[in-house]
Amino acid sequence: MSDKFKEHEGSIISVQNVEKIIFINTELLMEKN
């Protein structure tokens, strides 16, 4: 049970990281233009 929860928590964290990376990349693109 705890392993499943850790796995789920990890996927949530990775999704948040991807969103952060996309946001940062978008900000950088806006600055270049």
CORHU-V59782 format. One record per pair of residues at least 24 apart in sequence whose ideal C-beta (glycine too) atoms are under 8 Angstrom apart, sorted by the first residue. I is the first residue (numbers start at 1). GAP is how many residues later the second one is. Records with the same first field share a line. If there is no record, write none. Layout:
I: GAP + GAP
This chain:
none
